[in-house]
């Protein structure tokens, strides 16, 4: 199993509205934004992993 960490970069596999799928280290994970809509193929990074293992992400570029 891939070990994820805050700051790790990946890419969205689906649109995040704000929940969707993303890939980190060739593995697929369900991720969530802080309310932003992101298109499929958007480069992202992990900004938090909460106690319930929910992965919170933001786009690499702040120009949404």
DSSP file (Angstrom, degrees, kcal/mol; ACC not computed):
  #  RESIDUE AA STRUCTURE BP1 BP2  ACC     N-H-->O    O-->H-N    N-H-->O    O-->H-N    TCO  KAPPA ALPHA  PHI   PSI    X-CA   Y-CA   Z-CA
    1    1 A X              0   0    0      0, 0.0     2,-0.2     0, 0.0    26,-0.0   0.000 360.0 360.0 360.0 137.6    0.0    0.0    0.0
    2    2 A X        -     0   0    0     22,-0.1     2,-0.6     1,-0.1    23,-0.0  -0.451 360.0-135.4 -69.2 138.3    1.3    3.5   -0.9
    3    3 A X        -     0   0    0     -2,-0.2     2,-0.3    22,-0.0    -1,-0.1  -0.869  22.7-156.0 -97.0 120.8    2.2    5.6    2.1
    4    4 A X        -     0   0    0     -2,-0.6     2,-0.3     4,-0.0    45,-0.0  -0.678  12.3-176.8 -99.0 152.2    0.8    9.1    1.6
    5    5 A X    >   -     0   0    0     -2,-0.3     3,-2.1    43,-0.0    41,-0.3  -0.986  37.1 -89.0-145.0 152.4    2.1   12.3    3.2
    6    6 A X  T 3  S+     0   0    0     -2,-0.3    41,-0.2     1,-0.3     3,-0.1  -0.394 115.2  30.2 -58.4 135.1    1.2   16.0    3.4
    7    7 A X  T 3  S+     0   0    0     39,-2.9    -1,-0.3     1,-0.3    40,-0.1   0.201  85.7 137.0  96.5 -13.6    3.0   17.8    0.5
    8    8 A X    <   -     0   0    0     -3,-2.1    38,-2.4    37,-0.1    -1,-0.3  -0.410  46.9-136.0 -68.1 141.2    2.9   14.8   -1.8
    9    9 A X  E     +A   45   0A   0     36,-0.2    16,-0.3    -3,-0.1    36,-0.2  -0.735  34.9 144.3-103.1 148.6    1.9   15.6   -5.4
   10   10 A X  E     -A   44   0A   0     34,-2.6    34,-2.3    -2,-0.3     2,-0.3  -0.764  38.1-104.5-154.2-160.4   -0.5   13.7   -7.6
   11   11 A X  E     -AB  43  23A   0     12,-1.6    12,-2.9    32,-0.2     2,-0.2  -0.997  29.6-108.5-144.2 145.2   -3.1   14.2  -10.4
   12   12 A X  E     - B   0  22A   0     30,-1.9    29,-1.8    -2,-0.3    10,-0.3  -0.541  20.0-170.3 -74.7 137.9   -6.9   14.1  -10.4
   13   13 A X  S    S+     0   0    0      8,-2.6     2,-0.3    -2,-0.2     9,-0.2   0.584  77.3  17.6 -98.5 -17.3   -8.4   11.1  -12.2
   14   14 A X  S    S-     0   0    0      7,-1.5    27,-0.2    25,-0.1     2,-0.2  -0.890 101.2 -76.6-140.5 170.7  -11.9   12.5  -12.1
   15   15 A X        -     0   0    0     -2,-0.3     2,-0.6    25,-0.1    24,-0.2  -0.512  43.1-135.4 -67.2 140.4  -13.4   15.9  -11.6
   16   16 A X  B     -F   38   0B   0     22,-2.6    22,-2.1    -2,-0.2     4,-0.2  -0.905  23.3-179.6-100.8 118.2  -13.4   16.9   -7.9
   17   17 A X  S    S-     0   0    0      2,-1.2    20,-0.2    -2,-0.6    -1,-0.1  -0.210  91.4 -62.0-129.7  44.6  -16.8   18.4   -7.0
   18   18 A X  S    S+     0   0    0     18,-0.4    15,-1.7    13,-0.0     2,-0.4  -0.971 138.1  49.9 -92.5   3.0  -15.4   18.6   -4.2
   19   19 A X  E     + C   0  32A   0     13,-0.2    -2,-1.2    -3,-0.1     2,-0.3  -0.828  68.8 115.7-104.8 141.8  -14.9   14.8   -3.9
   20   20 A X  E     - C   0  31A   0     11,-2.1    11,-2.9    -2,-0.4     2,-0.3  -0.924  58.0 -59.9-173.1-162.6  -13.4   12.5   -6.5
   21   21 A X  E     + C   0  30A   0     -2,-0.3    -8,-2.6     9,-0.2    -7,-1.5  -0.789  41.8 174.1-107.1 144.8  -10.5   10.2   -7.5
   22   22 A X  E     -BC  12  29A   0      7,-2.5     7,-2.8    -2,-0.3     2,-0.5  -0.957  24.0-126.2-143.0 161.2   -6.8   11.0   -7.7
   23   23 A X  E     +BC  11  28A   0    -12,-2.9   -12,-1.6    -2,-0.3     2,-0.4  -0.940  23.3 173.1-116.1 131.4   -3.6    9.1   -8.3
   24   24 A X  E >  S- C   0  27A   0      3,-2.3     3,-1.6    -2,-0.5   -14,-0.1  -0.994  76.6 -11.0-132.4 127.1   -0.6    9.2   -6.0
   25   25 A X  T 3  S-     0   0    0     -2,-0.4    -1,-0.1   -16,-0.3     3,-0.1   0.890 128.4 -54.9  50.1  47.7    2.4    6.8   -6.7
   26   26 A X  T 3  S+     0   0    0      1,-0.2     2,-0.4   -24,-0.0    -1,-0.3   0.656 116.5 111.1  63.7  18.7    0.4    4.8   -9.3
   27   27 A X  E <   -C   24   0A   0     -3,-1.6    -3,-2.3   -26,-0.0     2,-0.4  -0.945  64.8-127.5-122.3 146.3   -2.4    4.1   -6.8
   28   28 A X  E     +C   23   0A   0     -2,-0.4     2,-0.3    -5,-0.2    -5,-0.2  -0.755  30.6 174.4 -95.9 136.8   -6.0    5.5   -6.9
   29   29 A X  E     -C   22   0A   0     -7,-2.8    -7,-2.5    -2,-0.4     2,-0.5  -0.965  34.6-115.8-136.8 152.0   -7.5    7.2   -3.8
   30   30 A X  E     +C   21   0A   0     -2,-0.3    25,-0.6    -9,-0.2     2,-0.3  -0.792  44.6 178.6 -85.0 130.5  -10.7    9.1   -3.0
   31   31 A X  E     -Cd  20  55A   0    -11,-2.9   -11,-2.1    -2,-0.5     2,-0.3  -0.823  17.9-149.5-131.1 168.5   -9.8   12.7   -2.2
   32   32 A X  E     -Cd  19  56A   0     23,-2.4    25,-2.7    -2,-0.3   -13,-0.2  -0.995   4.8-147.4-141.0 143.2  -11.6   15.9   -1.3
   33   33 A X        -     0   0    0    -15,-1.7    25,-0.1    -2,-0.3   -16,-0.0  -0.483  38.0-102.8 -96.1 176.8  -10.9   19.6   -1.8
   34   34 A X  S    S-     0   0    0     23,-0.4    24,-0.1    -2,-0.2    22,-0.0   0.012  90.0 -58.3 -87.6  28.6  -11.9   22.4    0.6
   35   35 A X  S    S+     0   0    0      1,-0.4     2,-0.1   -17,-0.1   -16,-0.1   0.251 101.3 130.8 116.4 -10.5  -14.8   23.2   -1.7
   36   36 A X        -     0   0    0    -18,-0.1     2,-0.5     1,-0.0   -18,-0.4  -0.448  54.6-130.3 -75.3 147.6  -13.0   23.9   -5.0
   37   37 A X        -     0   0    0    -20,-0.2     2,-0.4    -2,-0.1   -20,-0.2  -0.870  28.4-172.5 -93.4 126.3  -14.1   22.3   -8.3
   38   38 A X  B     -F   16   0B   0    -22,-2.1   -22,-2.6    -2,-0.5     3,-0.1  -0.974  17.3-127.9-124.2 138.1  -11.1   20.8  -10.1
   39   39 A X    >   -     0   0    0     -2,-0.4     3,-1.3   -24,-0.2   -27,-0.2  -0.331  39.5 -84.2 -75.2 159.5  -11.1   19.3  -13.6
   40   40 A X  T 3  S+     0   0    0      1,-0.2   -27,-0.2   -27,-0.1    -1,-0.1  -0.399 116.5  30.4 -58.0 137.7   -9.8   15.8  -14.5
   41   41 A X  T 3  S+     0   0    0    -29,-1.8     2,-0.4     1,-0.3    -1,-0.2   0.536  81.7 146.8  87.7   7.0   -6.0   15.9  -15.0
   42   42 A X    <   -     0   0    0     -3,-1.3   -30,-1.9     1,-0.1    -1,-0.3  -0.638  51.3-123.3 -78.5 127.4   -5.4   18.7  -12.5
   43   43 A X  E     +A   11   0A   0     -2,-0.4    17,-2.3   -32,-0.2    18,-0.4  -0.531  42.6 176.3 -67.2 134.0   -2.0   18.5  -10.7
   44   44 A X  E     -AE  10  59A   0    -34,-2.3   -34,-2.6    15,-0.3     2,-0.3  -0.853  23.0-149.5-134.7 166.8   -2.7   18.5   -7.0
   45   45 A X  E     -AE   9  58A   0     13,-2.4    13,-2.0    -2,-0.3     2,-0.4  -0.985  28.6-108.1-137.4 153.0   -0.9   18.2   -3.6
   46   46 A X  E     + E   0  57A   0    -38,-2.4   -39,-2.9    -2,-0.3    11,-0.3  -0.641  32.1 174.2 -78.5 128.1   -2.0   16.8   -0.3
   47   47 A X  E     -     0   0A   0      9,-2.7     2,-0.3    -2,-0.4    10,-0.2   0.585  66.5  -0.1-107.7 -16.4   -2.6   19.5    2.3
   48   48 A X  E     - E   0  56A   0      8,-1.5     8,-3.0   -43,-0.1     2,-0.4  -0.964  45.4-156.8-166.3 151.5   -4.0   17.4    5.1
   49   49 A X  E     - E   0  55A   0     -2,-0.3     6,-0.2     6,-0.2   -43,-0.1  -0.948  31.2-150.4-130.5 112.0   -4.9   13.8    6.0
   50   50 A X    >   -     0   0    0      4,-2.0     3,-2.2    -2,-0.4    -2,-0.0  -0.149  31.1 -92.0 -82.4 177.9   -7.5   13.9    8.8
   51   51 A X  T 3  S+     0   0    0      1,-0.3    -1,-0.1     2,-0.2     0, 0.0   0.765 125.9  56.1 -60.8 -28.0   -8.1   11.3   11.6
   52   52 A X  T 3  S-     0   0    0      2,-0.1    -1,-0.3     1,-0.0     3,-0.1   0.266 120.7-109.1 -87.9  12.7  -10.7    9.5    9.5
   53   53 A X    <   +     0   0    0     -3,-2.2     2,-0.3     1,-0.3    -2,-0.2   0.611  65.3 155.5  70.8  15.0   -8.0    9.1    6.7
   54   54 A X        -     0   0    0      1,-0.1    -4,-2.0   -23,-0.0     2,-0.6  -0.593  38.9-137.0 -73.8 132.8   -9.8   11.5    4.4
   55   55 A X  E     -dE  31  49A   0    -25,-0.6   -23,-2.4    -2,-0.3     2,-0.5  -0.827  15.6-160.8 -97.7 118.1   -7.2   13.0    2.0
   56   56 A X  E     +dE  32  48A   0     -8,-3.0    -9,-2.7    -2,-0.6    -8,-1.5  -0.857  16.5 179.8-102.0 129.9   -7.6   16.8    1.5
   57   57 A X  E     - E   0  46A   0    -25,-2.7   -23,-0.4    -2,-0.5     2,-0.3  -0.826  17.9-165.8-128.0 164.3   -6.0   18.3   -1.6
   58   58 A X  E     - E   0  45A   0    -13,-2.0   -13,-2.4    -2,-0.3     4,-0.1  -0.965  38.8 -90.5-141.1 157.5   -5.5   21.6   -3.4
   59   59 A X  E     - E   0  44A   0     -2,-0.3   -15,-0.3   -15,-0.2     5,-0.1  -0.361  30.6-126.2 -66.1 149.3   -4.3   22.4   -6.9
   60   60 A X  S    S+     0   0    0    -17,-2.3     2,-0.4     2,-0.1    -1,-0.1   0.887 101.1  54.1 -62.2 -38.8   -0.6   22.9   -7.4
   61   61 A X  S    S-     0   0    0    -18,-0.4    -2,-0.1     1,-0.1    -1,-0.0  -0.827  77.1-147.5 -96.0 134.2   -1.2   26.2   -9.0
   62   62 A X  S    S+     0   0    0     -2,-0.4     2,-1.5     1,-0.1    -1,-0.1   0.420  77.3  99.3 -80.1   4.2   -3.4   28.6   -7.0
   63   63 A X              0   0    0      1,-0.2    -1,-0.1     0, 0.0    -2,-0.1  -0.622 360.0 360.0 -89.1  77.9   -4.8   30.0  -10.3
   64   64 A X              0   0    0     -2,-1.5    -1,-0.2    -5,-0.1   -27,-0.1   0.475 360.0 360.0 -76.2 360.0   -8.0   28.0  -10.2
